[in-house]
Amino acid sequence: MEQSGTFSKLIRELTKLPGVGQKTAQRLAFALLKMAPAEARGIGQAIFDVKDKLLFCMNCRNISEQEVCNICSDPSRDRTRVLVVEEPSTVYAVEKTGEFRGLYHVLMGVIAPLDGVSADEIHVKDLMDRLEKGEIKEVIIATNPTLDGETTALYLSKIVRPLGVKVTRIALGIPVGIDLEFADEVSLIKSIEGRREM
């Protein structure tokens, strides 16, 4: 098949997605080719809509269609507890369990000294601004159990504790090296329930 053709370009573009190699991209491209035009356009429109209509909540940095996300604007949420996560995908995974009723704070990354990522490049300052308002009594750190995730957790503990806010870390019943978004619901619930003070 022609390497510069439309179909080959689709395969190349699909390989830009995380976890999609050449063979998976090829399978997806053939699946799209077999779809009815309306179905394929629906997928394309959904991709455009994600880029055009979604933004990040001004409070927590979760994905939202408004300036303030549904979680932050929900008056029934426990405003004294904040679960700090690396990415919006973890919020999605925890929310699927239906067990956590507090708020979130999405860092949009972790401190990664070897990659040149400092605390100034993730949303630590936004978290500190929220804490200074005095409503939050507990920060639950739920960064991934990786070297950078642990570095970030220790840093957050060090700067949050002096504010008189309780700092806990989710239990690490989740296997080391797994991203939280891929953990099963029971492990996520048990990790939050079994959190420990730092």
Buried (B, 14 or more C-beta within 10 A) or exposed (E): EEEEEEBBEBBBEBBEEEEBEEEBBBEBBEEBEEEEEEEBEEEEEEEEEEEEEEEBBEBBBBBBEEEEBEBBEEEEBEBEBBBBBBBBBBBEBBBEBEEBEBBBBBBBBBBBEEEEBEBEBBBBEBBBEBBEEEEBBBBBBBBBBBBBBBBBBBBBBEBBBEEEBBBBBBBEBBEEEEBBBEBEEEBBBBBBEEBEEB
